[in-house]
Amino acid sequence: MRTAVRLLLLVGIAGCVSSRQEHLSSNRYPPKPENFPIQFFDTEADVKRPFEKIARIYINGTEDASWQAMSERIKEDARKLGADAVILGREDETSRGFWTEGSKRKEAVAIKFNDEK
């Protein structure tokens, strides 16, 4: 019971974060281990190794969601896709209005290095 209460508090503090993926390749790869270090790149030009684009990852969060929580979700999704790294894309935030809830969005492209040994 205490664990459930802690989990609910943690989710409430972190805000809600959801994701979806759009596959960009017909290739599928086994998931990476939970502790696999996913690399982040700001642009494609920053990636100095040959790579394949696996999928586009879309992260949506409430205005209370932290950018850190959203980045962690990108890593989690990238690992599930078998990616080695992600190239960060668009990031935006809308403020709460009278009729609307505020929200945050973040996008990234999951990539697999082609020169792995």
C-alpha positions as CSV (number, residue, x, y, z in Angstrom):
1,M,0.0,0.0,0.0
2,R,2.8,2.5,0.9
3,T,4.5,1.7,-2.4
4,A,1.3,2.5,-4.3
5,V,0.9,5.8,-2.5
6,R,4.5,6.8,-3.2
7,L,4.1,6.0,-6.8
8,L,0.9,8.1,-7.1
9,L,2.8,11.0,-5.4
10,L,5.7,10.6,-7.7
11,V,3.5,10.6,-10.8
12,G,1.6,13.7,-9.5
13,I,4.9,15.6,-8.9
14,A,6.5,14.6,-12.2
15,G,3.3,15.3,-14.3
16,C,2.0,12.9,-16.8
17,V,4.1,11.9,-19.8
18,S,3.0,9.7,-22.7
19,S,4.7,8.7,-25.9
20,R,4.2,7.2,-29.3
21,Q,6.6,6.0,-32.0
22,E,6.5,6.2,-35.8
23,H,8.7,3.6,-37.4
24,L,11.0,5.0,-40.1
25,S,12.6,1.6,-41.0
26,S,11.3,-1.8,-41.8
27,N,14.2,-3.3,-39.7
28,R,13.4,-4.2,-36.1
29,Y,16.0,-4.7,-33.4
30,P,16.0,-6.4,-30.0
31,P,15.6,-4.0,-27.0
32,K,18.6,-2.7,-25.2
33,P,19.1,-3.4,-21.5
34,E,17.6,-0.9,-19.0
35,N,21.0,0.5,-18.1
36,F,22.2,0.9,-21.7
37,P,23.4,4.5,-22.1
38,I,21.5,6.2,-24.9
39,Q,23.5,9.0,-26.5
40,F,21.8,12.4,-27.3
41,F,22.7,14.4,-30.3
42,D,21.4,17.9,-31.1
43,T,21.6,17.5,-34.9
44,E,22.3,14.8,-37.5
45,A,25.6,16.6,-38.3
46,D,26.8,15.9,-34.7
47,V,26.6,12.1,-35.3
48,K,30.1,11.1,-36.6
49,R,29.2,7.5,-37.3
50,P,27.1,5.9,-40.0
51,F,23.6,5.2,-38.7
52,E,20.1,4.1,-39.6
53,K,17.0,6.1,-38.5
54,I,14.7,3.6,-36.7
55,A,11.8,5.6,-35.5
56,R,10.5,9.1,-34.6
57,I,9.6,9.3,-30.9
58,Y,6.9,11.8,-29.8
59,I,6.7,12.7,-26.2
60,N,3.7,14.6,-24.7
61,G,3.5,15.9,-21.2
62,T,1.3,18.0,-19.0
63,E,2.6,21.4,-18.2
64,D,3.7,20.0,-14.8
65,A,5.9,17.4,-16.5
66,S,9.6,18.1,-16.2
67,W,11.8,18.3,-19.3
68,Q,14.1,15.7,-17.5
69,A,11.1,13.3,-17.2
70,M,10.4,13.7,-20.9
71,S,14.1,13.1,-21.8
72,E,14.1,9.9,-19.6
73,R,11.0,8.7,-21.5
74,I,12.8,9.3,-24.8
75,K,15.7,7.1,-23.5
76,E,13.3,4.4,-22.3
77,D,11.5,4.3,-25.7
78,A,14.8,4.3,-27.6
79,R,16.0,1.3,-25.6
80,K,12.8,-0.6,-26.3
81,L,13.3,0.1,-30.0
82,G,16.9,-1.2,-29.9
83,A,18.4,2.2,-30.6
84,D,21.9,3.3,-29.7
85,A,21.2,7.1,-29.7
86,V,18.7,9.8,-30.4
87,I,18.8,13.0,-32.4
88,L,16.8,15.6,-30.7
89,G,14.1,17.5,-32.6
90,R,11.4,19.9,-31.8
91,E,10.5,20.9,-28.3
92,D,7.7,23.2,-27.4
93,E,5.4,24.3,-24.6
94,T,2.0,25.8,-24.5
95,S,0.7,27.7,-21.5
96,R,-2.5,27.0,-19.6
97,G,-5.3,29.2,-20.9
98,F,-8.8,29.8,-19.7
99,W,-10.2,26.9,-21.7
100,T,-7.1,24.8,-22.2
101,E,-4.5,22.9,-20.2
102,G,-0.9,23.6,-20.7
103,S,1.3,21.0,-22.3
104,K,4.8,20.2,-23.4
105,R,6.0,18.3,-26.5
106,K,9.4,16.8,-27.4
107,E,10.4,14.9,-30.5
108,A,13.5,12.8,-31.3
109,V,14.7,10.3,-33.9
110,A,15.9,7.0,-32.6
111,I,19.0,5.8,-34.5
112,K,21.0,2.6,-34.7
113,F,24.8,2.8,-35.5
114,N,25.7,0.8,-38.6
115,D,29.4,0.3,-37.7
116,E,28.9,-1.7,-34.5
117,K,31.4,-4.5,-34.0
